[in-house]
Amino acid sequence: MSTLWSKGASADQLVEKFTVGKDREYDLRLAKFDIQGSVAHIKMLESISLLSADEFQILEKELKEILREVESGNFMLENDVEDIHSQVELILTRRVGDIGKKIHSGRSRNDQVLTDVKLYLKWEIETLRDKVVTLFNTLQSLSEEHKDILMPGYTHGQIAMPSSFGLWFGAYAETLVDDVYQLAAAYKVADQNPLGSAAGYGSSFPLDREMTTSLMEFGTMSYNSIAAQLGRGKSEKATANAMASIAGSLNKFAADCIMYMCGNYAFISFPDQLTTGSSIMPHKKNPDVWEIVRGRCNRIASIPNEITLMTTNLPHGYHRDFQLLKETLFPALDSLHEVLEMTIFMLGHIRVNSTILEDSRYEYLFTVEEVNRRVLAGTPFRDAYKEVGLEVNSGKFRAEKEIAHTHKGSIGNLSNFEIRSKMNAALELF
């Protein structure tokens, strides 16, 4: 296997297979970011005279050609090449000769990998943010559309007070704002340039780290070279925490949908083609999509803990353990993208039951409103509460229709404009 660190001796194939693991598979998604970092690095090397202008132009042209191959799907890691960095350097050397060997001056594979991962995570976070915003807009639209359709609210699993579909959809829209705050925090952690920290102790070359920070569009840099390497795992964990927050919101929404689709509730429904059947019961319309959403979100919620356990008790500096972070985080990112996309798709087909409250089981839904009505008419609250309670116990309580009508108007006041303003403010943190 071709390695950047080879000094002539070859590692046993069993050791190579064990230590490389799935790294080559996951490295492919870092390809364009590795090239982006390399283009910035050679531009900086030219500025400090470690590359001539002609050498820089040759290398930049070839790196951009490799990038086109990556973007068109024509790039791959060869079987005997260890990682993406080795592959890019190998291709350069084949195509432009010894000039390609100069590209690694002033950097280590440690800061190169760290740079690739940070650039990749920034891109992933922005992509997740955009999908969360799409989901937010979908929920906001549904909230406005259904703001006047009442539904029962539940506490302790028991019928409680009136709610509305508008309030329900809007609640999940607003909680996504909290998730965007977490994404923004993760973005800030990743948005620090580690390039130039080399293996953790800097370089004797006069590297211009401010230049590479600007060229790669990092917001700032990790100034202390050891601190840059201490960042291994931090960007991944911050991203995982944000992912777990989003997954928590989606998990709870999926659980609601599963419950509300049940025939005992029948609050919402979906077209037959978006549900599944039973092999024995012909009437069944199962919420399998939402159950898979719920299950996947539970798995995603475990990722921060996995990363914590993988990176704890490690002294400063690079350790091969960090390589395993890709195997934990990258598939979880794919899963979260799919869950967000499926949630948005399902919401495009949701059907709301507008006649729920015609069921007599919800007669007691308006007891609080009746208590409030009597208080406004002059009855002390404790007396009004007791009166209504006795009527409920004796089976004499009946909600007045005008109470439901009045509540319908108040529950529809969802402040969706203010919620949208909150989201806009959260997005400004990026």
N, C-alpha and C positions, 0 to 999 in steps of 0.2 A: 504494500500500500504506500502511496506517495504521501509523505508528511512534510510539513514545513520545518519540523524540528529534527528530522533525521540527520544523524552524523555518520551514516554508513551501515550501522548494524540494523537488522530487521527484527521487529517484535514477533513473538510467536503468534500464529494466526488465532489461536484461542484467546489470547490476551487482547488482540486487536478487536475481535468480534465482541468480546465482553465489554471493553472500555468504550468502544464507539457506539454500540447499542443502536438506537434509532436516530442518532444524531444526524446522520446523513439525510435521512428522510425529512426531518424537520428543518434542516439547513436550507432546503430549496426555497422555503418561504422567506428566508433572509437574503436571498440572492440580490434583489434590486437594492436593498439597503446596504449590503456590503459594497456594492459598486458605487452607490452614492457616497459612502464614507471614503472609499478609495479615491474618487475624483476630487473630493475636498482635500484629502491628504496630499495628493501629488501637486495640487495647486499651491498648497502651503510649502511643500518641499521646493518647488520652483522659486517661490518668493524668498527662501533663505539659501538659494543657490546650491541645494543638494540635487537638483535636476536642472538641466539647461532648458531653455524655452522650446527648442526642437524636441527634446526628449519628452517634455510635458505634453506637447501637441500630439506626438505619436501615441503616448499612453492614453491621453484623454479620448482621442478618436477611437482607439480600440476598446476602451472601457465602455464607451457609449454604444459601440457596435454589440458588445456582449450584453449590454442592458436591453437592446432591441431584441436580441435572441431570447432573453429571459421573458420579456413582455409578450413575445409571440408564441411562447411555449416550446421553443426549440433549444432550451438549455437543460442540461442534465449533469449530474455528478457521475463521473466515470467510476467503474467498479473498484479500481485500486486507488481512488483519491479519498482522503480522509474527511474533508469538510469543504464548505463553500469557499473559504479563504484560499485553501490549497488549489481548488479548481480554477478560480479566477486567475491566480498568479501563474498557474501552469499554462492556461490558455494564452495569457499575455506573453509569456516567455516563448511559447511555440510560434506565435505570430510576429513578435517584434524582436526576438532575440534577447540578449543580455540586459537590455533596457528594462525588460519586464521584472528582472530580479531586483531592481532598485526601488520598487514600489513599497517595500516593507521597511525601508529605512525610517528609524525614529518611532516605530510602533511595535507592539507585541501582539500576539494573538489574543492576549487577555483583554487589552483595551479595544481591539478590533471587534471581538465578539460582543463585548459590552456595548459598544457603539451601535452595532447592528441590531442588537436586541432592543435598545432604547428607541432607535428610529422606528423599528417595527412596532413596538408597543404604542408609540405615539400615533402611528397610523391606525392601529387597531382601535385605540381609544376613540379617535375621531370618527371612525366608522361606526362603532357602537353608539356613540353620542348621536349620530345622525339617525340611526334606526330607533333609538329611544325617543327622539324628537318626532319621528313619524308616528310612532305609537301614541305619543302624547297628543298629537294633533287629531289622530283618529278617535281617541277617547274624549277629547274636548268636543269634537263634532257630535259624537253620540250623546254626550251630556246635554248639549244644547237641543238636540233633536227630541230627546225623551225627558226633558226637565219637568214636564207636567204630568207624567205617568207615575202614579204612586205605586209603591211596593212596600211590603212589611219589612221593618227593621227587626233584627234579632239580637238579643244579648243572652249569654249562657245557653244558647241554642233554643231559647224560648221567644215567642212572639213578644215584641217590645213596643216600639212606637213607629209611626209612619216614616217612611223614607221615600225616595223616588229613584227611578232609574237614572235620572240626571245626576242626582247626588252620588249614586254608586259609581257611574262612569267617571264623573269628575273627581271623585276621591282618588282613584287610581292614577288619573292624570297628574294630580298635584303631588302624589307620593313619588312620581318619577322625577320631580324636581330634585328631591333629596338624592336620588341616584345619580343625577347629573352633577350635583355637588361633589359626590365621591369620584366620579369620572374625572372631573376637573382637578381634584387633588392628586389622583394617580398620574394625570398628565404632567402636573408640575414636578412630580418626583422623577418621571422619565425624561423630562425636558432639560436635562443637564448633560453637557458634553463631557464624556470621559476620555476622548481621544487625546493622546499625548501623555497619559498616565503610564503608558507602556505596561510592564508587568506589575505595576503598583508603586514603582519608585522613580518614575519620570525617565527622562532621557538627557544625555549630555549634549545632544543636538539643540540648537537654539530654536525650538519649535514655536510657532506662532499659534497658540491654542485659541486666542480670540478670533483669529481668521477662520479656523475650521469651525468654530462655534457659529459664526455668522454664515458661512457657506452651507452648513447643514441645517440652518434655521433652528438651532437650539436657543432656548430663552436665556440660558446661562451655562456655566460649566462647573464641573467638580474641580475646585481649585487645588485641593490637597490630593496628591496622587494616590495616597493610601486610601483616602476617603472615597475616591472614585471606585476603587476595587471593593471597598466596604459596601458600595451600592449594589453589589451582586445580590440578587434576591429581593432587594427593597422595591425596585420598580415592579418586579413580578408580583410581589405580595400586595403592593398598593393597587395594582390592576386587578388582582384577584379579589381584593376587598370590594372594589367597585362592582365587579361582576357579581359577587355574592349579594350585594345590595339590590342590584337589578333583578337577580334571580329570586330574591325574597319577595319582591313586588309581584313578579309574574307567578310565582308559586301560589301566593295567596289568591290572586285573581283566578288562577286555574281551579283552585279548590272551591271558590265561590261558584264558578261555572258548572263544575261537576255536581255540586249540591243543587243549584238552581235548575239544572236540566232534569233532575230526578222528578218522576211523576208526582211525588208527594208535595213538591214545590211548584213545578211547571212555570217558573218565572220567565225562563228563556228557552229557546230551541234553535236548532240549526238544520239546514237541509239534510235529507237522508244520506246524501253522498259524503257528508262530512262526519258522519257517525258510523259505527260498526254494529254488526248484528251478533246474535248468539247462534251457536250451532244446534241448539235444541229448543230455544224459546223464540218463536217467530215475531213476537211483539217488541223485542229489545232494540233500543237505539242507544248504544253505549258511547260514553264520552272519551273514547280512547285517546284522541288527540290531546285533550286537556290532562288526561292521566299521564301521558308521556311528558308533556310540558312540566307537570308537577314533579315527576320523578327525575327528569333531567336537571331541574332547578335545585333539587335536593343534592344532587351530585356536585353541581357547580358550587353550592354553598360550602362544600368540604374542602375546596381548593386552597383557601387561605391557610387552613390548618395544616394541610399537606406541605405547603411551602414553608411554613413556620418550622415544622418538625424537620424538614430537609436541611434547613439553613442554621438551625440553632446549634450552639456549642462549637462552632467553627471559629478558630482564631482568624485574625485578619490575613488578607492575601487570598490568592486563588486556590480553590480546591476543586477536584474533578466532580465532586458532588453536584456542583452548580449546573453541570450539563443536564442533569435529570430534570431540572426545572422545565425544560422545553416539553418533555414527555407528559408533565403534569398540566402545564398551563395551555399549551397550544391546542390540544383537542378540546379543552373546556371552552376556549374562545370560539372554536368552530361550532360547538354545541349551543352556546349562547346566541350566536348569530342566527342559527336555525330556529331556536325557540322564539326569538323576537319576530322573525319573519313569519312564522306560523301563527303567532298570536295576532299579528296585524291582519293576516289573511283571514283567520277565523272571525275576527271582529267585523270584517267586511260582509259577513253573511249572518250575523246574529239577528235573531227575531225576539222581540220583546212582547210579553203577554200584558196587554193593556187593561185586562179585566180581572186582575187577580183579586182585588178587594171586594168583588161581588160575592166571594166565598164567605159564608157565615162564620167560618172559624176565625176570621179577622175582625169580628165585632168589637173585641176588646182593645183593638189597636189604638182607639181614640180616647181611652180613659184619661190620659194625662191632659188632653185637650179639654175634656169635660171639666176636670178639676180646675184647670186654668180659667175656663169660662165662668165658673161659679166664683172663683176668687176675684175676677174682674168685676163681677156683679156685687161684690161686697162681703162674701163669705170668707172667714179666716181659712188659710190654707189647710191647717190640720183638720178642721171640720169638713171642708170640702173633700179632702182626701178620704176621710172616714166614710162620708156619705156615699161616695162613688164605690168604695171598696165593699160596703154592705150591699149595694145594688148588684155588684158583680157576683158576690157570694150567693145572693138569693136568686140570681138568674133574671133580674129585672132590668139590668143595664141595657140601654139601647143608644147607640151613637146617633146624634142628630146629623142629618145630611149636610146641613150648612157648615158644621164643624169640618167635615171632610173637604168641603169646597174651599173653606178658608185656609185650611192647612195646605191644600194643593198649591195655592198661590205663594205661601211663605216658603215651602220646601223647594220651590223652583228657583228661588233667588240664590244662585250658586256662585256668584262672584267669579265667573269664568274669565272675565277680563283681567282681574287681579292675579288669578292663577297663571295666566299667560304671561303677565308682566314678571312674575317670579321666575318662570322658565327663561325668559329673555335675559334676566339678570344673571342667572346661573350660567348661561351660555357665554356671557361676557367674560367669565373667569378663564376661558381658554385663550 
